[in-house]
Amino acid sequence: MKKSISIPNFKNDTKAADFFDTHDTSELLSQTTAANLSFQKPTHKVVVELQENQWQKLLKIANSRKLSYTKILERFISKELTSR
């Protein structure tokens, strides 16, 4: 008869990976619970053409807020769409 094992607490992901790589996880299923997972809806890529002065203004705003220009554009668009 096999000795029953339990899932230990791991100090890091590497230790956990080592454990699960060397143990039969079917013996551990009764000690687990189902995870509730949710995924974000898919996003869509959009190409936008900006005039040079618009591009420079966008970069200036993004840099002043320490964000990427794509994040600034996402926020601008989101704000405009939610206000309608």
C-alpha positions in Angstrom: 0.0 0.0 0.0 1.3 3.5 -1.0 2.0 6.1 1.7 -0.5 9.0 1.5 1.1 12.3 0.7 -0.2 15.8 1.1 0.6 19.0 -0.9 3.3 20.9 1.0 3.6 24.7 1.3 6.2 25.9 -1.2 8.7 28.7 -0.7 8.6 29.6 -4.4 7.4 28.5 -7.8 10.6 26.6 -8.6 10.1 24.4 -5.5 6.5 23.8 -6.5 7.4 22.9 -10.1 10.1 20.4 -8.8 7.5 18.8 -6.5 4.8 18.4 -9.2 7.4 17.2 -11.8 8.4 14.3 -9.5 5.0 13.3 -7.9 1.9 11.6 -9.3 -0.7 14.4 -9.0 -3.6 12.0 -9.3 -2.9 11.1 -5.7 -3.4 14.7 -4.7 -6.6 15.6 -6.5 -8.8 15.0 -3.4 -6.9 17.7 -1.6 -7.6 20.4 -4.3 -10.6 22.6 -5.0 -11.8 23.9 -8.4 -10.5 27.3 -9.3 -12.9 30.0 -10.6 -11.2 31.4 -13.6 -12.3 34.4 -15.7 -10.7 35.7 -18.8 -10.9 39.2 -20.4 -12.8 39.5 -23.5 -10.6 39.6 -26.7 -9.2 42.9 -27.7 -9.0 44.3 -31.2 -6.1 46.1 -32.7 -6.7 49.3 -34.5 -4.4 51.4 -36.7 -4.7 55.1 -36.3 -3.0 57.7 -38.5 -2.0 60.9 -36.7 -0.6 64.1 -38.0 2.9 64.8 -36.7 1.7 67.5 -34.3 -0.9 65.1 -32.9 1.7 62.4 -32.4 4.1 64.7 -30.6 1.3 66.0 -28.3 0.3 62.4 -27.6 3.9 61.5 -26.7 4.2 64.5 -24.5 1.0 63.6 -22.6 2.1 60.0 -22.2 5.6 60.9 -21.0 4.2 63.4 -18.4 2.0 60.7 -17.0 4.7 58.0 -17.2 2.5 55.8 -19.4 2.9 54.4 -22.9 1.1 56.2 -25.7 -1.0 53.1 -26.3 -2.3 53.2 -22.7 -3.1 56.9 -23.0 -5.0 56.2 -26.3 -6.9 53.4 -24.6 -7.9 55.7 -21.8 -8.9 58.5 -24.1 -11.1 56.2 -26.2 -12.6 54.5 -23.2 -13.5 57.8 -21.6 -15.1 59.0 -24.8 -17.1 55.8 -25.3 -18.3 55.6 -21.8 -19.5 59.2 -21.8 -21.9 58.5 -24.6 
